[in-house]
Amino acid sequence: MKLILLSILLTLSFSCKDKAENINQNIQSLPNIIWLVAEDQSPDWFPMYGDSIQSLPNLESLSHDGVVFTNAVAPVPVCAPARSAIITGMYPTTLGTHNMRTYNAYAKGQNEPSIGIPSYSPLVPDGVKMFTEYLRINGYYTSNGPKEDYNFEKSEAAWSDSSKEHHWRNRESGQPFFSVFNFSVCHESQVWARTNDTLYVNPEEIKVPPYFPDTDVVRHDMAVNYSNLKRLDNQIGKILNQLKSDGLYENSYIFFYGDHGGPFPRYKRALYDTGLKVPMVIKFPANKGAGTVDDRMFSFIDLAPTVLSLAGIEPPRVIQGVAQFGAFETKNKPKVTFHSSDRFDAVYDRLRAVRSSRFKYIKNFNTNLSRALPIAYREQMGIMKELRSLDSANQLNKISSTWMQPDKPNEEFYDLEKDPEELHNLSKVPEYKDSIDYYRDILNQWIQETKDLGEVEEKVLLHNWLVDGKQPKLNGLQLQEKDNIIKLLHSKADATIVWRKLKDSVWNVYYEPLSKDISFEAKAERIGYHDSDVIIWQ
C-alpha cells in the first residue's frame, strides 16, 4: 500500500514539475516587442521616405533591417485621442475619447473650464481594456514611459511599470517583455521651446511646402524641427544599442512610429495626410523582410491586435482593429481607414474622413468655421504667428491662404495619387461624382456602425456617464474562501481585478485563485469608473 501511494505521489510530483517546466518554456519562447514612439512627426522629413536634408543614422539603420510602411495612419491627428486608439484597438469616436482632451491628468480635475468641461474618463463600451493587460496575464513584463495620455485614467492592470525609470532590464530573468519608449523631444512645443538651440540643418536648404509662405520664420521653425529629429535619432540610438548589448536586437520585434502627423499648422489637428500619415518601421526577428517597403493600410487601431497576435494571443472580439501580422493575422486586409476630428481644447469643430491609398473624402460638419482654428497652444508657434500676420495683410498666395479662409466647404475630395499634398478639392468636379458618392456612403455607414459619439453633444455624454458630475464608482469585491484558496469576484462582468502582496508597489492582474497563506490587498477597476474600495486579506 505504501509503495502504491509513493508511486502516485511521485507521478503527481513529476506531472506538476513537467507542467511548470512547459509553462516556463512557453513563456520563454514568447517574442520581445519594443515600441519607439516619436511625438508629432510626419514621414516627409525622414531619410527612409526620401528626404535628403540630413542623415538620421540610427533610424536609417533600423529601416535597413526592417520594413518601411507607407500607409500608416492615425485615426485622429492629435495625441490623446490617437493614444486611446493605440492602447485599446478602438476608434476614439466609439470610445468617447474623440475630444482633445477628456481626461487631463495634468489639470487636477480642471480641463476646459471656459466651456464647462471637467477632466473625465469616458464610460467605454463593454469589454474594452488596455490591451497590455492581456500580455501581463500571459506572462509578459510590460513597461512604458514617460508619457501615457490615453484620454482616460489608466488601469493598474496595464503596466508592470509606467514611469520615467521603466526598462525591460527590470523584468525577471527570461521573462518576455513589451516596452514602450516615448520621445517628446520632437513634440510641437519643442519648435518654440528650442527656437534658440543649435540648428543641425541649414534653413536655406529646406524645401518649404506650397501651403506655407516661403519666409525666414517658416524656414527657421522647420529647421528647428529637423534639428529635433537629429536629437530624436540620438535618443533612439541609445535604446537600440542597449538592445544590441543585451543580445536582444536580432530576435525582437521593434516598431518605430509617430503618434500622428507633424507639429506645424495644417499638420497636427488636420485631416490631411500631413496630420494623419506617420512614419512607421517594423524590424522583424532575424530581420525578415529587411529593406523592403509595405504599402498596406495600417491604422493605429491595428497596433493592439497586431501585438497580441505576435504574442500568440487571440485579439478580443470587441477590438475594432485587425491583426496585421502574427498567429491571428487577418485574411481581409483593410482597404480604407477612417478618421475624425472634434474638440481641440476649448474649440469644437467636427470633421470625418475616409481614406484609401488613392482617394480621400472629408466631411466638414461646421462649415462656418475656419480650418485655422484659434487654438491658444498652437498660437505660440512662429509659423502660426507668421500665417496670421501675412493673412491679415493679404500677403498669402492662393494656395497658402486656403487653410486660413474664414469658412470651409461641406465636402472635400482629393486624388492622393495625382495630388498628394491635397491642394485641389475635387468635390465639385463632375468626373469624380461616382467616386465621391461611393466614399460618402462608406463614411456614413462607418459612422452608424461604429456608433460615432461625435454626433452627441459632449455635455450630454457627460450627463449620461457621470453621477452628480463625478465618475461612477465600482462596487466592492466579493471574497470566497474555500479549502486553501481565495476567490475574488466582482458583480460587473468586464471589471478587472488587481491584487498585490502587502507592501508591494506593483499591482498584478488577478486571473486565478490566490493562496490563503498570502497577505494581499485587491480591488476592481474599469475604464470610466473609480476603482472599488480596497479589500485586505491577512
Residue pairs with C-beta under 8 A, 6 or more apart in sequence:
24 174
26 139
27 138
27 139
27 174
27 175
27 176
28 174
28 176
30 138
30 139
30 140
30 176
30 311
30 312
31 176
31 251
31 252
31 253
31 285
31 310
31 311
32 168
32 176
32 177
32 178
32 248
32 251
32 252
32 253
33 177
33 178
33 179
33 252
33 253
33 254
33 255
33 307
33 310
33 311
34 168
34 178
34 179
34 180
34 181
34 239
34 243
34 252
34 253
34 254
34 255
35 178
35 179
35 180
35 181
35 255
35 256
35 257
36 181
36 183
36 236
36 239
36 254
36 255
36 256
36 257
37 180
37 181
37 182
37 183
37 256
37 257
37 258
37 259
38 183
38 186
38 232
38 256
38 257
38 258
38 259
38 279
39 79
39 147
39 182
39 183
39 184
39 186
39 187
39 188
39 258
39 259
40 79
40 186
40 187
40 188
40 258
40 259
40 260
40 261
40 262
40 263
40 267
40 268
41 186
41 229
41 232
41 258
41 261
41 262
41 263
41 278
41 279
42 258
42 261
42 262
42 267
42 273
42 274
42 277
42 278
42 279
43 49
43 70
43 277
43 278
43 279
44 51
44 209
44 262
44 274
45 51
45 53
45 225
45 226
45 229
45 262
46 56
46 59
46 229
46 279
47 54
47 55
47 56
47 59
47 60
47 63
48 59
48 60
48 63
48 68
48 279
48 281
49 68
49 70
49 279
53 201
53 205
53 206
53 207
53 226
54 200
54 201
54 226
54 229
54 230
56 229
56 230
56 232
56 233
57 233
57 237
58 233
58 234
58 236
58 237
58 240
59 233
59 236
59 256
59 281
61 240
62 236
62 240
62 254
62 256
62 281
62 283
63 281
63 291
64 290
64 291
65 283
65 287
65 290
65 291
66 254
66 256
66 281
66 282
66 283
66 284
66 287
66 289
66 290
67 281
67 282
67 283
67 284
67 289
67 290
67 292
67 293
67 294
68 280
68 281
68 292
68 293
68 294
69 280
69 281
69 282
69 293
69 294
69 295
69 296
69 298
70 293
70 294
70 295
71 277
71 295
71 296
71 297
71 298
71 337
71 357
72 257
72 277
72 278
72 279
72 280
72 298
72 299
73 273
73 276
73 277
73 278
73 297
73 298
73 299
73 300
73 337
73 339
73 355
74 82
74 85
74 259
74 260
74 261
74 275
74 276
74 278
74 299
74 300
74 339
75 81
75 82
75 85
75 91
75 92
75 299
75 300
75 301
75 337
75 338
75 339
75 340
76 82
76 85
76 92
76 98
76 100
76 260
76 339
76 340
76 341
77 260
77 261
77 267
77 268
77 269
77 270
77 271
77 275
77 276
77 339
77 341
78 100
78 260
78 268
78 269
78 341
78 344
79 100
79 149
79 259
79 260
80 97
80 100
80 101
80 102
80 103
80 149
80 150
80 151
81 92
81 97
81 98
81 99
81 100
81 151
81 340
81 342
82 92
82 259
82 260
82 300
83 148
83 149
83 150
83 151
83 259
84 90
84 92
84 95
84 97
84 150
84 151
84 152
85 91
85 92
85 95
85 97
85 299
85 300
85 301
86 259
86 300
86 303
86 304
87 130
87 131
87 132
87 150
87 158
87 304
88 95
88 124
88 128
88 129
88 130
88 131
88 304
88 319
89 131
89 301
89 302
89 303
89 304
89 305
89 315
89 319
89 320
89 321
90 124
90 125
90 128
90 301
90 318
90 319
90 320
90 321
91 301
91 320
91 338
91 340
91 450
92 98
92 151
92 340
93 340
93 342
93 450
93 452
93 453
93 454
94 125
94 320
94 450
94 451
94 452
94 453
95 122
95 124
95 125
95 128
95 151
95 152
95 453
96 102
96 122
96 123
96 124
96 453
96 461
96 465
97 122
97 124
97 150
97 151
97 152
98 340
98 342
98 453
98 454
99 117
99 342
99 343
99 458
100 151
100 269
100 342
100 343
100 344
100 345
101 111
101 119
101 151
102 111
102 119
102 120
102 121
102 122
102 151
102 152
103 119
103 120
103 121
103 150
103 151
103 152
103 153
104 110
104 111
104 119
105 119
105 148
105 149
105 153
107 119
109 118
109 119
110 118
110 119
111 117
111 118
111 119
111 120
112 345
112 346
114 346
115 346
116 459
117 343
117 346
117 458
117 459
117 462
118 462
118 469
120 462
120 465
120 466
120 471
121 152
121 153
121 471
121 527
121 528
121 529
122 151
122 152
122 461
122 465
122 527
122 528
123 464
123 465
123 472
123 527
123 528
123 529
124 152
124 527
124 528
125 318
126 318
126 493
126 494
127 316
127 317
127 318
127 494
128 318
128 494
128 527
129 155
129 157
129 316
129 494
129 496
129 527
130 150
130 154
130 155
130 157
130 158
130 527
131 304
131 305
131 307
131 308
131 315
131 319
132 140
132 142
132 144
132 158
132 159
132 178
133 155
133 157
133 158
133 496
133 509
134 308
134 313
134 316
135 142
135 178
135 307
135 308
135 311
135 313
136 142
136 157
136 158
136 160
136 508
136 509
137 509
137 511
138 311
138 312
138 313
139 175
139 176
140 175
140 176
140 177
140 178
140 311
141 160
141 168
141 170
141 171
141 172
141 175
141 176
141 177
141 178
142 158
142 159
142 160
142 161
142 177
142 178
142 179
143 159
143 160
143 161
143 162
143 166
143 167
143 168
143 170
143 171
143 177
143 178
143 179
143 180
144 158
144 159
144 161
144 162
144 166
144 179
144 180
144 182
145 161
145 162
145 163
145 164
145 165
145 166
145 180
145 181
145 182
146 163
146 164
146 182
146 184
147 182
147 184
148 154
148 162
152 527
152 528
153 527
154 162
155 496
155 498
155 525
155 526
155 527
156 498
156 507
156 525
156 531
157 496
157 498
157 507
157 509
157 525
159 166
160 170
160 171
160 506
161 170
161 506
166 179
167 179
168 177
168 179
168 246
168 248
169 242
169 246
171 177
176 311
178 307
178 311
181 236
181 239
182 259
183 232
183 235
183 236
184 190
185 228
185 231
185 232
185 235
186 225
186 228
186 229
186 231
186 232
186 263
187 263
188 263
188 264
188 268
188 377
188 378
188 381
189 377
189 380
190 224
190 228
190 263
191 221
191 224
191 225
191 228
191 263
191 264
191 381
191 382
191 383
192 380
192 381
192 382
194 224
194 227
194 228
195 220
195 221
195 224
195 382
197 224
197 227
198 227
199 223
199 224
199 226
199 227
200 226
200 227
200 230
201 223
201 226
201 227
202 223
203 216
203 219
203 220
203 222
203 223
204 219
206 219
206 222
206 223
206 226
208 214
208 218
208 219
208 222
209 274
209 421
210 399
210 400
210 421
210 423
211 266
211 399
211 400
211 402
211 403
211 421
211 423
212 218
212 264
212 266
212 383
212 387
212 400
213 386
213 387
213 390
213 395
213 396
213 397
213 400
215 386
215 390
217 382
217 383
217 385
217 386
218 382
218 383
218 386
220 382
221 264
221 381
221 382
221 383
222 264
222 383
225 262
225 263
225 264
236 256
240 249
240 254
243 249
243 252
243 254
250 285
250 286
250 287
251 285
251 286
252 283
252 285
253 282
253 283
253 284
253 285
253 310
254 282
254 283
255 280
255 281
255 282
255 303
256 279
256 280
256 281
256 282
257 278
257 279
257 280
257 281
258 278
258 279
258 280
259 278
260 268
260 275
260 276
260 278
261 267
261 268
261 270
261 273
261 274
261 275
261 276
261 277
261 278
262 268
262 274
262 275
263 381
264 274
264 381
264 383
265 372
265 378
265 381
265 383
265 384
265 387
265 403
266 272
266 274
266 275
266 371
266 403
267 274
267 275
268 275
268 378
269 275
269 341
269 344
269 373
269 375
269 378
270 341
270 371
271 339
271 341
271 351
271 353
271 360
271 362
272 422
273 355
273 360
273 416
273 420
273 422
274 422
276 339
276 353
276 355
280 298
283 290
295 357
296 324
296 333
296 334
297 333
297 334
297 335
297 336
297 337
297 356
297 357
298 324
299 321
299 334
299 337
299 338
300 321
301 319
301 320
301 321
302 321
302 322
302 323
302 324
302 334
303 321
304 315
304 319
304 321
305 315
305 319
305 321
305 322
305 323
305 328
306 321
306 322
306 323
306 324
306 325
306 326
308 314
308 315
308 323
308 326
308 328
309 315
309 323
309 325
309 326
309 327
309 328
309 329
310 325
310 326
310 327
311 326
312 326
312 327
313 328
314 327
314 328
315 321
315 323
315 328
320 450
322 330
322 332
322 333
322 334
323 329
323 330
324 330
324 333
335 356
336 354
336 355
336 356
336 442
337 354
337 355
338 352
338 353
338 354
338 355
338 443
338 446
338 450
339 352
339 353
339 354
339 355
340 350
340 351
340 352
340 353
340 452
340 454
341 349
341 350
341 351
341 352
342 348
342 349
342 350
342 351
342 454
343 349
343 458
344 373
344 375
345 375
345 376
345 377
347 373
347 374
347 375
348 366
348 458
349 366
349 369
349 373
350 365
350 366
350 454
351 362
351 363
351 364
351 365
352 362
352 363
352 365
352 443
352 447
352 452
352 454
353 360
353 361
353 362
353 363
353 443
354 360
354 361
354 439
354 442
354 443
354 446
355 361
355 416
356 416
356 439
357 416
358 415
358 416
358 417
359 413
359 414
359 415
359 416
359 435
359 439
360 412
360 413
360 414
360 416
360 422
360 439
361 411
361 412
361 413
361 436
361 439
361 440
361 442
361 443
362 411
362 412
362 413
362 414
363 410
363 411
363 440
363 443
364 408
364 409
364 410
364 411
364 412
367 407
367 408
367 409
367 410
368 407
369 407
369 408
370 404
370 405
370 406
370 407
370 408
371 402
371 403
371 404
371 405
371 408
372 387
372 403
372 404
378 384
379 385
379 388
387 396
387 400
387 403
387 404
390 396
390 400
391 401
391 404
396 404
399 423
402 423
409 425
409 427
410 427
411 427
411 436
411 440
412 422
412 425
412 427
413 425
413 426
413 427
413 429
413 432
413 435
413 436
413 439
414 422
414 424
414 425
414 426
415 424
415 426
415 432
416 422
426 432
426 436
427 436
446 452
447 455
453 461
462 469
465 471
465 472
465 528
466 472
470 530
471 528
471 529
471 530
472 528
472 529
472 530
473 529
473 530
473 531
473 532
474 490
474 492
474 495
474 524
474 525
474 526
474 529
474 530
474 531
474 532
475 490
475 491
475 492
475 524
475 532
476 524
476 532
476 533
476 535
477 488
477 489
477 490
477 497
477 522
477 523
477 524
477 532
477 535
478 488
478 489
478 490
478 491
479 486
479 487
479 488
479 489
479 535
479 537
480 486
480 487
480 488
480 489
481 487
481 516
484 515
484 516
484 517
485 513
485 514
485 515
485 516
486 513
486 514
486 515
486 516
486 537
487 513
488 497
488 499
488 510
488 513
488 514
488 522
490 497
490 524
490 532
492 524
492 526
494 526
495 524
495 525
495 526
495 529
495 532
496 509
496 510
496 524
496 525
496 526
497 509
497 510
497 522
497 523
497 524
497 525
498 507
498 508
498 509
498 510
498 522
498 523
498 524
498 525
499 507
499 508
499 510
499 514
499 520
499 521
499 522
499 523
500 506
500 507
500 508
500 520
500 521
500 522
501 518
501 519
501 520
502 519
502 520
502 521
502 536
502 538
510 522
514 520
514 537
516 537
518 537
519 536
519 537
519 538
520 536
520 537
520 538
521 534
521 535
521 536
521 537
522 534
522 535
522 537
523 531
523 532
523 533
523 534
523 535
524 531
524 532
525 531
525 532
